[in-house]
């Protein structure tokens, strides 16, 4: 790779970021980590009318919760800041570069009213053609005073100079899509600077990518039609354009519609609150539009970083299947080292567990690990390890408990000794082992379904187990 990799995730704070959007952030992060590059978070807040309160914090929180915090950004700082476009606007960055293109004759002033532009769009729609500004304000007779409200438009050139020379198409080699080409005649003189002196997405995007030395732009393929405009801006400034990498869209599980809230378009924080592991979310999101050519389904983060390449990013839309994410989450929980699982579980365990030491907590998690799909299931699965239950037994079952208490009073509470004593007792009482064991399980856990009886008694310990048995007996 000839130049150092610097990538950016540049969302607009016009809504809360859900997992479909953060997938782009993950791909940028993976490419930076794979290449030893830098991952930048830039907030593009130039659309002032659509800003959502707290969206900037939610974007930052989402990346941090997923474990892909940027190297440079609003919270981290960096030598190429500010990383909020409104702050960059206050420093006069966009005005300075807009003035340069005005002097070159690339940008021109347009005083057309919203009503006139609406009329032009309606006329184009009636004719069944795409709207293109008619360059009314380029005519000398239609120009007004520079002090009057106006926008700055980019004048689409007749030719584009690429590696093959001047031609009538904007061409580029997309890292995913391959050779791309857009005819100049189909492009509209787009607005670069709005009448409120804020830059449009297109203009600020290009200026900032250049100033922040962005080498690769990984973004959703909905931005494909914008790329010719960006390349024309780079050419107008005489700057080298980054490598463009347009990622496939993330669709619902049926593969035919945009991902919706019902399909799983939640925020990262919502998933983590439900008990999904950040590791599982990273592995799942990486699979939405990328694979390493193998049949492997679950990846550790180290494996993702090692294997992630742009060549393996897919063109076809990715399907968001929440059931597959749930399976992957359960798989990772079952295969996770207990100390690591404990760190993830601390905030999910019952409040009554707060006084327990880590040794006991690890023993509890070992018993329930195979049954957990989400971490927020832990309170229901483990509450009886930390507080006495309130079991309900019939008289016949309760009548057998004194014998159980007596039998276990001399036990060392090893699993093997517990099993031997209780099976012998079942024979003596002439009751099926399952019936006796069920009564004991309900007494000590309050549940009909729980981890193995002998393992549970062993972890609870002699004192707690006998106390619970005696309370009912």
Secondary structure, 3 states (H helix, E strand, C coil): CCCCCEEEECCCCCCCCCHHHHHHHHHHHHHHHHHCCEEEECECCCCHHHCCCCHHHHHHHHHHHHCCCCCEECCCECCCCCCEHHHHHHCCHHHHHHHHHHHCCCEEEECCCHHHHHHHHHHHHHHCCCCCCCCHHHCHHHCCCCCCCCEEEECCCCCEEECCEEECEEEEEECCCEEEEEEHHHCCCCEEECCCCCECHHHHHHHHHHHCCCCEEEEEHHHHHHHHHHHHHHHHHCCCCCEEEEECCEECCCCCCECCCCCCCCCHHHHHHCCCCHHHHHHHHHCCCECCCCCCCCCCHHHHHHHCCHHHECCCCEECCHHHHHHHHHHHHHCCCHHHHHHHHCCCCCHHHCCCCHHHHHHHHHHHHHHCCCHHHHHHHHHHHCCCCCCCCCHHHHHCHHHHHHHHCCCCCCHHHHHHHHHHHHHHHCCCHHHHHHHHHHHHHCCCCCCCHHHHHHHHCHHHHHHHHHHHC
